[in-house]
Amino acid sequence: MNEYGGFWRRVGAYIIDAIVVSIAITVIGSIFGIGTSNTQVDDLSAAFSYNADDAPSMIMSLVIGVGYFAGMESSAWQATLGKKALGMVVTDLHGNRISFARALGRYLAKILSGLILLIGYIMVAFTERKQGLHDMIAGTLVHKGQPRITDPSVFE
């Protein structure tokens, strides 16, 4: 495994993942009545303000995001649905499956990648091993291909 998942392929995978996560958040939020308020935005500043009513929605979104991204990338698939659909897997620097803790660190490091004007994500297009800042922090790579199966019983 030495061919890496490039910038545009990873953008495509993220779009698929964003759709999946948005659907999950909408469905779960509707079931529990979270994030479904009927308040109207009277001015632009209200659209950028948060209050205590937003906390359950934000917590639910974080839990779903962690569960989806960290859970899927540390699973036997080694990929989210978007990465799987576009033929990529997430590995450590040696090509092995990553632990949930490393996947969680990678997920949280994405916050930093986004906070610095998305430069952490744009780095994927310019680094030798197609790593974003979050990949460098977590010690991960995104490869084209299928998971390396070290224990076939994982899929039984």
C-alpha positions as CSV (number, residue, x, y, z in Angstrom):
1,M,0.0,0.0,0.0
2,N,1.9,3.0,-1.2
3,E,-0.5,5.0,-3.2
4,Y,-2.2,7.7,-1.1
5,G,-5.7,9.1,-1.3
6,G,-5.4,12.5,-2.8
7,F,-7.1,15.8,-2.1
8,W,-10.1,15.6,-4.5
9,R,-10.8,12.0,-3.7
10,R,-10.8,12.8,0.0
11,V,-13.1,15.8,-0.6
12,G,-15.5,13.5,-2.5
13,A,-15.5,11.0,0.4
14,Y,-16.1,13.8,2.9
15,I,-19.1,15.0,0.9
16,I,-20.6,11.5,1.1
17,D,-19.8,11.3,4.8
18,A,-21.3,14.8,5.4
19,I,-24.6,13.6,3.8
20,V,-24.6,10.4,5.9
21,V,-23.9,12.3,9.2
22,S,-26.5,15.0,8.4
23,I,-29.2,12.4,7.8
24,A,-28.2,10.6,11.1
25,I,-28.3,13.9,13.0
26,T,-31.7,14.8,11.5
27,V,-33.3,11.4,12.2
28,I,-31.9,11.1,15.7
29,G,-32.6,14.7,16.5
30,S,-36.2,14.3,15.3
31,I,-36.7,11.2,17.4
32,F,-35.4,12.9,20.6
33,G,-36.8,16.4,19.7
34,I,-33.3,18.0,19.6
35,G,-32.5,20.7,17.2
36,T,-36.0,21.1,15.9
37,S,-37.0,24.5,17.3
38,N,-39.2,26.8,15.4
39,T,-37.5,30.0,16.3
40,Q,-37.1,32.6,13.6
41,V,-33.9,34.5,13.0
42,D,-34.7,38.2,13.2
43,D,-31.3,39.5,12.2
44,L,-28.0,38.2,11.0
45,S,-26.3,38.4,14.4
46,A,-28.8,35.9,15.8
47,A,-27.6,33.4,13.2
48,F,-24.1,33.4,14.6
49,S,-25.0,33.3,18.3
50,Y,-25.5,30.3,20.5
51,N,-27.4,29.8,23.7
52,A,-28.1,27.0,26.2
53,D,-30.9,25.7,23.9
54,D,-28.2,24.8,21.4
55,A,-26.2,22.6,23.8
56,P,-28.1,19.4,23.3
57,S,-27.9,19.7,19.6
58,M,-24.2,20.4,19.7
59,I,-23.5,17.5,22.0
60,M,-25.6,15.1,19.9
61,S,-23.7,16.3,16.7
62,L,-20.4,15.7,18.4
63,V,-21.3,12.3,19.7
64,I,-22.6,11.2,16.3
65,G,-19.5,12.7,14.5
66,V,-17.1,10.9,16.9
67,G,-19.1,7.6,16.7
68,Y,-19.2,7.7,12.9
69,F,-15.7,8.9,12.0
70,A,-13.6,7.5,14.8
71,G,-15.8,4.3,15.0
72,M,-15.7,3.6,11.3
73,E,-12.0,4.4,10.8
74,S,-11.0,2.2,13.6
75,S,-13.3,-0.6,12.6
76,A,-12.3,-3.6,10.4
77,W,-13.3,-1.5,7.4
78,Q,-10.7,1.2,8.3
79,A,-12.9,3.7,6.5
80,T,-16.0,5.7,6.6
81,L,-18.7,5.0,4.1
82,G,-17.4,7.8,1.9
83,K,-13.8,6.6,2.0
84,K,-15.0,3.0,1.4
85,A,-17.1,4.1,-1.6
86,L,-14.1,5.9,-3.1
87,G,-11.7,3.0,-2.3
88,M,-9.6,4.4,0.5
89,V,-8.6,3.2,4.0
90,V,-7.1,5.0,7.0
91,T,-4.0,3.4,8.5
92,D,-1.1,4.2,10.9
93,L,2.3,5.1,9.4
94,H,3.1,1.4,9.0
95,G,-0.1,0.5,7.1
96,N,-1.9,-1.1,10.1
97,R,-5.4,-0.6,11.4
98,I,-5.7,2.3,13.8
99,S,-7.1,2.1,17.3
100,F,-10.2,4.0,18.4
101,A,-8.0,6.3,20.5
102,R,-5.9,7.3,17.5
103,A,-9.1,7.7,15.4
104,L,-10.5,9.9,18.1
105,G,-7.3,12.0,18.1
106,R,-7.5,12.3,14.3
107,Y,-11.1,13.4,14.5
108,L,-10.3,16.0,17.2
109,A,-7.2,17.2,15.3
110,K,-9.5,18.0,12.4
111,I,-10.8,20.9,14.5
112,L,-7.4,22.5,14.3
113,S,-7.1,21.7,10.5
114,G,-10.4,23.7,10.0
115,L,-9.6,26.5,12.5
116,I,-6.6,27.7,10.5
117,L,-8.6,28.7,7.5
118,L,-8.8,25.0,6.3
119,I,-5.0,25.0,5.6
120,G,-4.7,21.8,7.6
121,Y,-7.0,20.1,5.0
122,I,-5.4,21.9,2.0
123,M,-2.0,20.4,3.0
124,V,-3.2,17.1,1.6
125,A,-2.7,18.5,-1.9
126,F,0.9,19.4,-1.3
127,T,2.5,16.9,1.1
128,E,4.4,13.9,-0.2
129,R,2.2,11.3,1.5
130,K,-1.0,13.3,1.0
131,Q,-1.3,14.0,4.8
132,G,-3.4,16.8,6.3
133,L,-2.4,18.4,9.5
134,H,-4.8,16.1,11.4
135,D,-3.1,13.1,9.8
136,M,0.4,14.3,10.8
137,I,-0.8,15.0,14.4
138,A,-2.4,11.5,14.7
139,G,0.3,9.6,12.8
140,T,-2.1,8.4,10.1
141,L,-2.2,7.9,6.3
142,V,-5.1,7.6,3.9
143,H,-4.3,4.9,1.3
144,K,-6.1,3.9,-1.9
145,G,-7.1,0.2,-1.6
146,Q,-8.7,-2.2,0.8
147,P,-7.9,-3.0,4.5
148,R,-4.9,-5.2,5.1
149,I,-6.5,-8.2,6.8
150,T,-4.3,-9.5,9.6
151,D,-7.1,-11.5,11.3
152,P,-9.6,-12.9,8.8
153,S,-12.0,-13.8,11.7
154,V,-12.8,-10.1,12.0
155,F,-15.1,-10.3,9.0
156,E,-16.9,-13.5,10.2
